[in-house]
Amino acid sequence: MRANLLDVMEYGLPRLTRLPIPDRVQAEPWFRESGADRILKKYAFLGSEIRAHNGKTPPAFMAWLMDEKAGMFNESKMIIGGTSGNWGMASGLIAPMFDVKGFSAVIESTVPAGKQRHLLASGAEIILAPEGVSPNEYARELVDRHPEKYHWINQYVHEGSIIGHRWSMDHIAKECDRLGITPTLFGAVTGTCSTLMAADRYLRKSEKFRGLKIFGVASMSKKEKIPGSRSPEGLNELRKLPGSFRYENVIDFPLVTSVSRRETYALNADFYQQYYRSLGPTSALLEAGSYHLLRDYRNEHGNFDALKNERGDIVMISFFMDMHLPYLDDAEFLDAFRS
């Protein structure tokens, strides 16, 4: 089973797809006036093409392997971890490969019902954190109270979360070679922040990607939070964790926090209605945020010269690795499509 999963992670990731520009973006004055329509080339893995796992599988698997090797597992231990859903789904799927009792995902009650059902379908059990207590804090409480029963994998500080993303970054590098492109920008949503750290460690520090600039997108606020993402308040909570990933040390621009929930879902609906390709909610947030980044950069600098490659193009790689299916019963998500 482990060999099969490694094979999936090596060869089962979808190919990078050239993204079309939604009409609502093309209609904005800054986009037309800046000439972005001629020089901007965007690529991503589309959620509709993800078959085997979401983007959290490689980092989850590596964290589990490292803790197993450190002798932390036994058949009586229930592995637990705080999650918004994606990491939990990956952990539920890989748990049977290890000599443990099982896996329990510690989540907030606000996690969409569809995502909770996906967690259960992956084999995970669900533990709801009490109102006002973060899933991570509650996981710590459970371990402190019952150390003989639980082992906590804290994805937000575990080195495996970054190391495991090397599979994803290597796949991106191979895809860039296949497409013959030299990316100038890499973006991801700030969940664990491990993707941004891995992009710095495994992409930018290679000779070919040395000029790569990295950006991050977060939800506008706790009230406007997109499922699977972090708001500034949530990121401040992460900063308090000893050993938490410091995304601000690797991004080259101010964190994008200007995209509303309404705009995120509206852009996703437009994208689907124009191209019959769907994004997950956090992918839609990243897609919208990337245009905010370009707009704000151009307004500040007057041009895109520093963002271009040797051919004069802006080539952006967006880390879209969430799936849209768990959200199909989310009323707000669906209302955007209906409107």
N, C-alpha and C positions, 0 to 999 in steps of 0.2 A: 504493500500500500504506500509506503514512503517513497519507494522508487517511482511508482506511478505518479504520485503527486509532484515529485521533482521533475518528472518528464512533462507534466502539464504546465508547471511553472516556467519551464525552459521553452516549450514550444506552443503552449496553449494560449498565450496572450494574443489578443487580436493585433492586426497590423495597424500602424499609424494611418489615419485617414485624413485627407485634406478636407478641412471644414469650409463649408460655404458661409458667406456673410449674410446674416438675416436682414431682411428689408428694413426693419426698424433701425438698424445700425447704419445701413447705407444711406438712409434718409436724413441722418443728422448732419448739420452744416459742417462741423469740424471734420467729419470723415471725408466728405467730398472735397472740401477746401484744402485739406492736407495732402491729398493724393494717396491716402492710405489704401484706396481701392486698387491702386496699381502695384503697390509694393508689399502689402501685407499678405503673408502666407501662413495659415494656421493649420496645425496638425494635432490630432488627439486619438486616443482609443475611445471609440464610442461604446457607451454602456449597452446599447442594443446588440453589440457584437460580442459581449462577454458571455461566455458559455460556462466555463468551469469554475471560476472563482472571482471574487472581487479583488481590488488592489491591496487588501489587508492580508491576503493569504501568505505571501512570502514573509513579511515581517512577523506575523503571528507564529508561523511554523518555526522560524529561526529562534524566537524567544522560547518556545516550548522545547526545542532541541537543546538550547544552552542550559536551561534549568534542569532538564533530564540528565545531561552530562555532569552537572554539578551535584547530582544525587538528591535533588529536592522532591522527586516524585516517588510515590508508592501507591499500591492499589487501594488504600483506604482514603487517599486525599482527593477532595473535590477541588479542582482548579477553578478559581474565580477571577474575574476582572471587570472593571468598569468599562462600559462601551456605549456608543450611540447606536450600535447595531452591526456595522460592517466587520469590525474586528471580532465581535462575538460570533457572527455567522461563520467566519473562517475558523475560529477556535472550536466551535461545535462540530465542524466537519472533520477536523484533524484529531480531536480528542480520542477517538477509538484506536488511533495508532500508538497510543502511549499507555503505559501501565499505571493508569489512574482510575479513580471511581467515575469521573465524568467532568463536565464543564458547566458552570453556572455563570450566566451573563448578568451583571449587576447594572440595571438601567433605571432611568427616570420614568415615571408613569406617563410622561409626555411623548415618549417614543411612539411613532405612529403604529396603529394596530397591525397594519400589513407587515411592518418590519418585525414586530413581535412574533407574528406567525412565521415569518422566515427564520427567525432565531429558533423557534421550536422545531421547525422542519429540518434545521441543520443538526438537530440532536442536542442543542443546548437547553438547559433549564433556565428559568428566569427568576431573578430576585429583584424585587422593586425596592429601590432606595426610598426611605421615608421622605416626605415632603420637606423641602428645604435642605436636604443633605445630598451632597454630590455622590454619584455612584462610586467614585474613587474613595471618598471618605468612608462610605459605608462598607466597602470591601475591606478597608483597613480595620474598621471596627470588628467585622466578622472574624478576621484572622487573629486579632488581639484577644477576642473572647474565646475562640475555638481553634488554637494553633494545631491541634491534633487532627482537626477535620478539614481545614482549608489550606490551600497554598495560593497566594495572590501573585498573579503576573500583572504588573503595572505597565501597561503598554506605553504610557507617557514618559517613562524614564528608562525603560529596558533597552539596553544597547542592541538587542536583537531586532528591535523595531527599525533601527537604521540599517544594520547589517543585512537584514532580509531584503531590504529594498534594492540591494545590489542586483538581484535578478531583474527587477523592473528597469533599473537604469541601464543594465547591459542590453536588455531588449530594445530600449529606446535608441541606444547607440547603433545596434545592428540595423534598426529600421531607418535611421538617418543615412547609413551607408547604402542601404537598398534604394532609398529615394534620391540619393545624391544631394542631400541638403545639408547646409551648415546652420544649425539653429543659433539664434541670437538671444532668445528669451525662453525661460522655462518657468511655468507657473503651477502652483498647487494651492488647494484650500488648506487652511491651518486647522487640521483635526488634532492628531498627535504632534504635528509639525515634523515628524520623522521623514516625510517625503522631501521636504525642503532641505533638511540636513543631508539626506542621501544624495540629492542632486548636487549639492556642493562637494560632497566627498567623492562621489563616483563618476560624475559627469564633468563638472567644471575643472577638476584638478587633472584631468587627462589633457594631453597636448591639443587634441582636436577641438575640445570644447572650452579652451582657456578663456575665450572672450565672452562666454555665456553669462548673461545677467539673469538673476532669479527674483521672482516676485511672489508674494503671497496674498491671498484673498480671504477675508473673514466676513462673517455676518455683520450687519450694521450695528445691531444691539441685541440684548437678550430678548427683547420683545419681538424683534425682526429676525430672530434666529432661523436659519435654514437647517432642517434635520441633517445631522451628520457633520455639521460645521461647528466652528467656535465663534462666539461673539467676543468683543474686547473684554467683557467681564469674565467670560470663561477662560480666556487666555491669561488673564491676571491670576486666576485660580491656579492654573498650571504653573505659572512662574514661582508660586510658593512651594512647589514640590521640590525637595532636594534632588538634584540631578536632572531636572526637567530640561527638555530640548529648547535651546535658545534660538528660535527662528530668526530673531532680529539680528543675529550675528552673521547670517548668510544671505539675507535678502538685500537687494540693491536699491530698493525704492521704499517709500513709506507703505506700510501695510494698507491694502485697499479695503476700506470698510464703508464704502459709499453706496452700495447696492441694496435697495430695499427688497423685501420679500415679494412684493407685488411685481417689481420689475424682473426679478429672477424667474418667477413662474410665467410671466407674460413672454419673456424671450424664449423660454423653453417651448411654450405653446406655438409661437411663431416658427421656431425652428422645425418643429414637427409638422406643422401644417404646410410649410413650404417644401420640406425635403423628406417627409415620412421617416425621419430618424429621430429617435428620442434620446434625451439626456436624463440622467438622474438629477435630483435637486441640487446636490453640491456641485455637480458638473455644470449645471446651468448657472449657479452662482459664480463659478470660476470663469465661465464664458462671458457673462455680463461684466464681471470685474476686470477682465483683461481689456475690454474696450474703455472702461473708466480709466485704467492705467494709461493707455495710449492717449486718450483725450487730455488728461491732466498733464502728461509729460509734454505734449505738444504745446499746450497753453503756457507752460512754464518756460520751455526752451525755444519755442518758435519753429522747431523742426524735429525730425526723427533721426538725424545724422548719426548719433551715437548708438542707435539701436539697429543699424543696418549691418549686413555682412558685406563681403568683398564684392558681391554682385549688385549691391544696392537694395537688397530686400530685407524686410523684417520677417524673420522666420520664427514663429512662436510654437513651442511644444506645450500643450496643456495636459496635465495629468488627470484625465477623466477616467475614473475607475470605479464609480459607484453605479448601481443598477437602478432602473426606474420602476421595476415591477413591485418592490415592497411598498410603493407609495400610491398604488392605484386605488386605494380606498381612502386616501387623504382628501378631504373635501376641498380644501383650498387649492391643492395641486390640480385637482380635476376641474374646479371652477375656471381656472385660467384657460384650460382647453375649451371648455364649453363657451366661454365668452368670445 
